[in-house]
Amino acid sequence: MSDGASITVRASTDMRISRYRFVEEGPAAQNSSTLEIVKGALRVITGLIGQSNRSGYAINTPTATIGIRGTDHEPAYYPEGDPEVADHEPGTFDKVNEGETFLRNEAGQEVVVRRGRVAFMSQNRRLAPRLLDGEPPLYRRMANQDKRVAARRAIMLQRIEERRLQRLEMRKEKLEQRRDDKKAAQQEAFAGKKAAREEATESRQERGVDMDKGGKGDKGDKGEWRAKMQEKREQRHMNKGEER
């Protein structure tokens, strides 16, 4: 995912991304990710959304909502009759490998799931979610699948990290360029104001406002002085043109 999260979709899984928004330079509170598991299992390693806006991340199943507090976890939902739960009661599961999650039912009852634990929510919505004493067989089967694709997964995670670092570098370059452009604009504005003040001063001096003799100086001197001022203005405009 663009926020650096990774999702492994298990075999025979029916899931959808019902909401995903990530703008790296925008407010963290506006970023969100909501997944829906209709049937099957995932392994999810959360990214920047899970780190910066935990309340904006959720995984929904027909019987429960799973929230996170920055984690690597394995949510699953198997209905009655599915072969994956032939050796366990059907419902929603969540196993935490790193970090912490919570499993909540429609009534708002929830259980916190820490590293190495598995939580379960029954199909019976009147029951509260609970922690299991052991790991259901379905997770042992998933672990065997993970071993077979471990090398491929490591490469994928490395690429995700490389893309994340590239985005950070691009963001840094954009910020630096923005600062440089702002500084250049400020310098240009300052130079423009300074030139305007100098021209205004020269204009007043041309009219004799600032002359020591109260504007009654010799006309010949005035003419020569005005010619020099005009020459200076023309030279200043030429210099501006060369700078551009």
N, C-alpha and C positions, 0 to 999 in steps of 0.2 A: 504494500500500500504506500501511498505517497508520504505518509507520516512516519514511515520506517517500520510499520507493523508487518508481521508475516502471519499468514493463515494457511495451515495444512488441512485440506479437505479429505477426510477419510472415505474409503470405498462405500458406495451405495448411500451417499449422503445427499439429502435434499435441503439446500440452504439458499438464502438470498441476503443481499445487502440492502436493507430497507432505507438506510440513511447513511451517507458518508460525506462529510465536509471537512476539508483541511486546507487552510490558507496559512502558510508558514509565517508570513509577516503580519497577519491579522490578529485580532484579539483571541487569546486561547479559549475564552469562554464560548466563542461562536463555533469552535471546531467540535465535531461529534462523529460517532460511529455506532450504528445499531445494526446488529446481525440477527437474522431469524433462522433458527434451526427447525425445520419441519420434521426431519427424521435424520438420524445419523450422528456423526461426531466430527469435531474439529480439534486442531491444536493451534492455539493463538498465542503469539508473543506480541504484546502491545507495544506501540510506538509512542510518538510524541503526544498524541491525543490522550492516551492512557496516563502519560506522565504529567501533563499540564492541565487536563480537564477531566478528571476521573468521573465526575458526574455525567459527562457527555458520552460515556462509553457504556454499552449494554449489549447483552446477548439474550434474546428472548426465545423461549420454547413454549409449547402449548400449556405447560404447567407451571413455569417459573421464569423469573428474570435473574440473570447473573450480572453482577457488577464487579468492578475491579479496583484495586489499589496499586496498580503497577505490577504486571505479572506475566508469567508463562503458565498457561493453564489449558486444560483439555475438557471443554464442555461437550455434553452428549445428550441426546434424547432418543429413546427407543420406546415405541408404543407396544401395547400388548400384542403378542403373537409374532413379534420380530425375533428372528433366530439369535440375534446378539444378546437377548435377555432371556434366553431359554433357561439359563442357570441363575437368573436374578429377577426380582420384581421390576416391571417396566416403569419408566419415568424419566426424570431429568437427573443427570449426574454432572459433577464438576470435580476434576482432580487438579490440584495446584502443584506445579513443579518449582516455581519461584514466585515470591511475592505473596499476595493475599487476594482472595475474592470473597463475595458473599452470595448466597443463594436465597432468593426471596419468593414467597408465594403471593397470590392475589390478595390475601388478607393483610399483607405487610409483615408477616412473620419471616424472620430471616436467621440464617446461621452463617457465621464467619468461617471461612475455609483457609487454613494456613498451609504452608509448605509441607508436602508429603501426605496431606489428608484428602479424603474424597467425601463430598457431600451428596445427598440424594433427596429428591422431591418426588413423592409418589404421584401416580395418576389421580389418586383420591385427593381432591383439592381441600378437603376439610382437615387434612393432616399437615403438620408443620414440617418444614425441611429439617434434615438431621445429618449429623456426621456418621459415616459408616465406620465400623470397627476395623475393617480390612479393605483391601483393594479388590473390586469386582473382577472376575476373570476377563471381562471385555477389555480392561486396561492392560492386562498382561499380553493379550493378543495384539493390541495396538503397539506395545513396546517392541514386540518382535518385528512388526512392520517398520517401526522407526529405525531399528538397527540395519535393516536392509537398504534404507535410503539415507543413512546418516551422512555419507560422504557428499551426496547430492545436496542435502539440506545445508551442510556447512558451506558449500560453494554459494548457494543461494543467499544465505545470511551474510556472507562476505560481500556479495554484490550489493545487497541492501545497505550495508554499512558504508560502502564506497560511494553509493549514490547520496546517502545522507551527508557525508563529508563534502561531496561536490556541491550540494545545495547550500551548505553552510558557507563554503568558500565564495560561491556566487553571491550569496546575500551580503557577505562582508565587502565584496568588490562593489556591489551596488550602493551600499551605505557610504563607502569611501568616495565614490563618484558623485553621489548626491551632496556630500560635504564639500567636495572640491567645486562643484557647480555653484553651490550657494555662496562659497567664499569668493569665487570669481565675480558673481553677480553683485555682491556687496562692494567689492573693490571697484567695479565698473561704475556702480551708482555713486560711490564716494568721489571717484575721479570726475564724474559728470557734475556733481554738485560743486566741487572745487573749481572746475573750469568755469561754471556759471557765475560763481562768486567773483572770480578774477575778471571775467568779462564785464560784470556789473560795476566793479571798482574802476576798471579802465574807462568804462562809459561815463561814469561820474567825473572822473578826472579829465576826460575829454571836454566835458561841458564846463570845466573849470571849477567844479564844486569843491574839490579838495586842494586847489592851488593855494599856495601860501599868500598870494596877493588877492585872495577872495574873488578869483575869476577875472582879474584885471591885468593879467600878465601880457607881455608883448605879443602881438598877433603873429609875428614871424616865428617866435619861439613856440607859440601854440601850434602853428602849422607843422613845424618840424616835429614837435612832440607827438602830434596826432598821427603823422606818417610812421613814426617809430612804433606807436601802439598798434596801428593797422598791420604793420609788418610782423609784429609779434603774434597777433591773432592768426594771421595767415600761416605763420610757421607752426603754431600750435595745432591748427586744423590739419596741416600736412602731416605732422607727427602722429595725430590720431589715425589718419588714413593708413599710414605705414604700419601702425600697431595692429590694425584690423586685418 
